[in-house]
């Protein structure tokens, strides 16, 4: 077996493409889930057992090139660090047709019990992971300030987790978080004028280049979720947003996402400046950042 394990191979289907005409971020995470399960299998670690589940406690993602309809792709994966309650995995998503690495994922997997408390790995499990550990040369993680308080965030999504979406590290579970955060993003940018009609008429879009995602708990069927979001940074063409997903019944935090992206010219496929009126309105919505 090669040092890096191939954990996914597939194609971009038309139904996986968003209004920006490229592979939508939720399906990146669906296939990250596929890769995660393949890696767990290779390491002899059951995805879920006796009420225990793996959650993606932290994931730093860099989106470097677009994938379009019909592109072929594969993912290679390996452990890159071992921690008492899990390990860190490094994944590379490759455009198989060109050989280019289009995205990288630095994913901390944490084993938790049914109550969400961490579960320590056995010595044998840690040894198996460590035996497959490889160096990681992915992009260095940048520190991004978070909101000083959640009080300035606004409701941006409400939904219910479907039975098919629930789980720990399953493909549907990871995509379920990101589908809701993507919907939240659309509501946040519409608040300052980047509405769906504006983007259709002006041939503009929002293209994400970085995620810092973390799940606190595994999703459970029929959980009623609420997402609250806010704008943290507004540049000439760049935007940074923060989202927090909670259980609407209990208030328990389920996941957070720091998202960075750009105002996209859909024809040139390049960032383009926000119109001055949108820029001014966006800046009035900024929430204070932590020191």
C-alpha positions as CSV (number, residue, x, y, z in Angstrom):
1,X,0.0,0.0,0.0
2,X,1.3,3.5,-0.9
3,X,2.1,5.9,2.0
4,X,-0.9,8.1,1.1
5,X,-4.1,6.2,0.7
6,X,-6.5,6.9,-2.1
7,X,-9.8,7.4,-0.2
8,X,-12.2,8.7,-2.9
9,X,-12.4,8.8,-6.7
10,X,-15.3,10.2,-8.7
11,X,-16.7,12.9,-10.9
12,X,-18.5,16.3,-10.5
13,X,-22.2,15.7,-11.3
14,X,-24.4,18.5,-12.6
15,X,-26.6,18.3,-9.5
16,X,-23.5,19.0,-7.3
17,X,-22.9,22.4,-9.0
18,X,-24.2,25.6,-7.5
19,X,-25.3,29.0,-8.8
20,X,-21.6,30.0,-9.2
21,X,-21.3,27.2,-11.8
22,X,-18.7,25.2,-9.8
23,X,-18.7,22.3,-7.4
24,X,-20.5,23.4,-4.3
25,X,-18.7,23.3,-0.9
26,X,-21.3,21.0,0.7
27,X,-20.3,18.3,-1.8
28,X,-16.6,18.8,-1.1
29,X,-17.6,17.9,2.5
30,X,-19.7,15.0,1.4
31,X,-16.7,13.5,-0.3
32,X,-14.4,14.4,2.6
33,X,-16.8,12.2,4.6
34,X,-16.3,9.4,2.1
35,X,-12.5,9.9,2.4
36,X,-12.8,10.0,6.2
37,X,-14.6,6.7,6.4
38,X,-12.2,5.0,4.0
39,X,-9.3,6.2,6.1
40,X,-10.9,5.0,9.3
41,X,-11.5,1.6,7.7
42,X,-7.8,1.4,6.6
43,X,-6.7,2.2,10.2
44,X,-9.0,-0.4,11.6
45,X,-11.1,2.2,13.4
46,X,-14.9,1.6,13.3
47,X,-16.7,4.8,12.2
48,X,-19.4,4.3,14.9
49,X,-19.5,1.7,17.7
50,X,-21.3,1.3,21.1
51,X,-22.6,4.8,21.0
52,X,-19.2,6.2,20.1
53,X,-18.8,8.4,17.0
54,X,-16.1,10.3,15.2
55,X,-16.8,14.0,14.7
56,X,-14.8,16.6,12.7
57,X,-13.8,18.7,15.7
58,X,-11.8,21.1,13.5
59,X,-11.1,21.4,9.8
60,X,-9.0,23.9,7.9
61,X,-9.8,23.9,4.2
62,X,-8.2,25.8,1.4
63,X,-10.0,25.9,-2.0
64,X,-7.4,26.8,-4.5
65,X,-8.9,25.9,-7.9
66,X,-12.4,25.4,-9.2
67,X,-13.9,22.1,-10.2
68,X,-16.6,22.3,-12.9
69,X,-19.3,20.0,-14.2
70,X,-17.8,16.8,-15.5
71,X,-14.4,17.2,-13.9
72,X,-12.9,14.0,-12.6
73,X,-11.3,13.9,-9.1
74,X,-9.7,11.8,-6.4
75,X,-8.7,12.3,-2.7
76,X,-5.6,11.0,-1.0
77,X,-5.4,10.9,2.8
78,X,-3.1,10.0,5.7
79,X,-2.8,10.7,9.4
80,X,-0.5,13.6,10.1
81,X,-0.7,13.8,14.0
82,X,-2.0,11.7,16.9
83,X,-3.8,13.1,19.9
84,X,-5.3,11.2,22.9
85,X,-8.9,11.3,21.8
86,X,-8.3,11.0,18.0
87,X,-6.0,12.1,15.3
88,X,-5.4,14.8,12.6
89,X,-5.8,13.7,9.0
90,X,-4.5,15.5,5.9
91,X,-6.5,15.1,2.7
92,X,-5.7,16.4,-0.8
93,X,-8.4,16.7,-3.4
94,X,-6.9,16.3,-6.9
95,X,-8.3,17.2,-10.3
96,X,-7.5,13.9,-11.9
97,X,-7.6,15.3,-15.4
98,X,-4.9,17.9,-14.8
99,X,-3.1,16.4,-11.8
100,X,-3.5,19.7,-9.8
101,X,-4.3,19.8,-6.1
102,X,-7.4,21.9,-6.0
103,X,-8.2,21.7,-2.3
104,X,-6.6,20.6,1.0
105,X,-8.2,19.6,4.2
106,X,-6.5,19.5,7.6
107,X,-9.1,17.6,9.7
108,X,-9.0,16.9,13.4
109,X,-11.1,13.8,14.1
110,X,-12.3,13.3,17.7
111,X,-13.9,10.2,19.2
112,X,-16.8,11.1,21.4
113,X,-19.4,9.1,23.4
114,X,-23.2,9.3,23.2
115,X,-23.0,12.2,25.6
116,X,-20.5,14.1,23.5
117,X,-17.7,13.6,26.0
118,X,-14.2,12.6,24.5
119,X,-13.3,9.0,24.4
120,X,-9.6,8.1,24.7
121,X,-8.1,5.8,22.1
122,X,-6.4,2.6,23.2
123,X,-2.6,2.2,23.0
124,X,-3.0,-0.2,20.1
125,X,-5.2,2.2,18.2
126,X,-2.7,5.1,18.7
127,X,0.1,2.8,17.5
128,X,-1.8,1.9,14.3
129,X,-2.5,5.5,13.5
130,X,1.1,6.5,14.2
131,X,2.5,3.8,12.0
132,X,0.7,5.4,9.0
133,X,1.5,9.0,10.0
134,X,3.1,11.2,7.3
135,X,4.5,14.8,7.1
136,X,2.0,17.4,6.0
137,X,2.9,20.3,3.7
138,X,-0.5,21.9,3.3
139,X,-1.0,25.6,3.4
140,X,-0.3,27.1,6.8
141,X,-3.3,28.0,8.8
142,X,-4.0,31.7,9.3
143,X,-5.4,33.1,12.5
144,X,-8.8,34.6,12.0
145,X,-10.4,36.7,14.7
146,X,-13.8,35.6,15.9
147,X,-16.7,37.8,17.0
148,X,-16.3,39.4,20.4
149,X,-19.8,38.4,21.2
150,X,-22.5,36.3,19.6
151,X,-25.0,39.0,20.3
152,X,-24.4,40.8,17.0
153,X,-25.2,37.7,14.9
154,X,-28.5,37.4,13.1
155,X,-30.6,34.4,12.4
156,X,-29.7,33.1,9.0
157,X,-31.1,29.5,8.8
158,X,-33.6,27.2,10.5
159,X,-34.1,23.6,9.5
160,X,-34.5,20.0,10.8
161,X,-31.8,17.3,10.4
162,X,-33.3,14.5,8.4
163,X,-32.7,10.9,9.5
164,X,-30.5,10.2,6.4
165,X,-28.2,13.1,7.4
166,X,-27.5,12.1,11.0
167,X,-24.3,10.5,12.2
168,X,-20.7,11.1,13.2
169,X,-18.3,11.1,10.2
170,X,-20.7,9.8,7.6
171,X,-20.7,11.7,4.2
172,X,-24.3,13.0,4.7
173,X,-23.5,14.2,8.2
174,X,-20.6,16.5,7.1
175,X,-22.6,17.8,4.1
176,X,-25.6,18.5,6.4
177,X,-23.6,21.1,8.4
178,X,-22.3,22.8,5.2
179,X,-25.6,22.9,3.3
180,X,-27.1,24.9,6.2
181,X,-24.0,27.2,6.4
182,X,-24.2,27.8,2.6
183,X,-27.8,28.8,2.9
184,X,-26.8,31.1,5.8
185,X,-24.2,32.7,3.7
186,X,-26.8,33.6,1.0
187,X,-29.0,35.3,3.6
188,X,-26.0,37.3,5.1
189,X,-24.8,38.7,1.7
190,X,-28.4,39.4,0.6
191,X,-28.7,41.7,3.6
192,X,-26.4,44.3,2.0
193,X,-27.6,43.8,-1.6
194,X,-25.8,40.7,-2.9
195,X,-29.3,39.2,-3.5
196,X,-29.9,36.3,-5.9
197,X,-31.5,38.7,-8.4
198,X,-28.5,41.0,-8.2
199,X,-26.1,38.1,-8.9
200,X,-28.2,36.8,-11.8
201,X,-28.6,40.2,-13.4
202,X,-25.0,41.4,-12.9
203,X,-23.3,38.0,-13.5
204,X,-21.8,38.0,-10.1
205,X,-21.3,35.3,-7.4
206,X,-19.7,34.5,-4.1
207,X,-16.6,32.1,-4.3
208,X,-15.2,30.6,-1.1
209,X,-11.5,30.2,-0.7
210,X,-11.2,29.2,2.9
211,X,-13.1,27.4,5.6
212,X,-12.3,26.9,9.3
213,X,-15.0,24.5,10.4
214,X,-15.6,22.7,13.7
215,X,-18.3,20.4,15.0
216,X,-19.0,20.2,18.7
217,X,-21.5,17.3,18.5
218,X,-22.6,14.7,16.1
219,X,-25.9,15.5,14.4
220,X,-28.9,13.5,15.6
221,X,-32.2,12.8,13.6
222,X,-35.0,15.4,14.0
223,X,-32.7,18.0,15.6
224,X,-34.2,21.4,15.0
225,X,-31.3,23.7,14.2
226,X,-30.8,27.4,14.0
227,X,-27.8,29.2,12.4
228,X,-26.8,32.7,13.4
229,X,-24.3,34.6,11.3
230,X,-22.4,37.9,10.9
231,X,-20.0,39.7,8.7
232,X,-16.5,40.0,10.2
233,X,-14.5,41.6,7.4
234,X,-15.3,43.5,4.2
235,X,-12.6,44.3,1.7
236,X,-12.7,45.7,-1.8
237,X,-13.8,42.3,-3.1
238,X,-13.3,39.9,-0.2
239,X,-15.7,39.0,2.6
240,X,-15.3,37.0,5.8
241,X,-18.2,35.6,7.7
242,X,-18.8,33.6,10.9
243,X,-21.7,31.1,11.4
244,X,-22.7,29.2,14.5
245,X,-25.2,26.3,14.4
246,X,-27.1,25.5,17.6
247,X,-29.9,23.1,18.7
248,X,-33.0,25.3,18.6
249,X,-34.6,23.4,21.5
250,X,-31.7,23.3,23.9
251,X,-29.4,26.1,22.7
252,X,-26.4,23.7,22.6
253,X,-23.8,24.6,20.1
254,X,-23.4,22.1,17.3
255,X,-20.8,23.6,14.9
256,X,-19.1,26.8,13.8
257,X,-17.7,28.0,10.5
258,X,-15.4,30.8,9.6
259,X,-15.8,31.4,5.9
260,X,-13.7,33.6,3.6
261,X,-14.6,34.3,0.0
262,X,-14.7,36.9,-2.8
263,X,-17.2,38.8,-4.9
264,X,-16.8,36.8,-8.2
265,X,-17.1,38.0,-11.8
266,X,-18.9,34.9,-13.3
267,X,-17.6,35.5,-16.8
268,X,-13.9,36.3,-16.1
269,X,-14.0,33.7,-13.2
270,X,-12.0,36.3,-11.1
271,X,-12.6,38.4,-8.0
272,X,-14.1,41.8,-8.8
273,X,-14.7,44.9,-6.6
274,X,-18.0,45.3,-4.8
275,X,-20.0,48.2,-6.1
276,X,-19.6,51.2,-3.8
277,X,-23.2,51.2,-2.5
278,X,-23.0,47.5,-1.6
279,X,-19.6,48.0,0.0
280,X,-20.9,50.8,2.2
281,X,-24.0,48.8,3.2
282,X,-21.9,45.8,4.0
283,X,-19.6,47.8,6.3
284,X,-22.6,48.9,8.4
285,X,-23.3,45.2,9.2
286,X,-19.8,44.4,10.6
287,X,-19.8,42.8,14.0
288,X,-17.0,43.7,16.6
289,X,-14.1,41.2,16.7
290,X,-12.3,39.7,19.7
291,X,-9.1,41.4,20.8
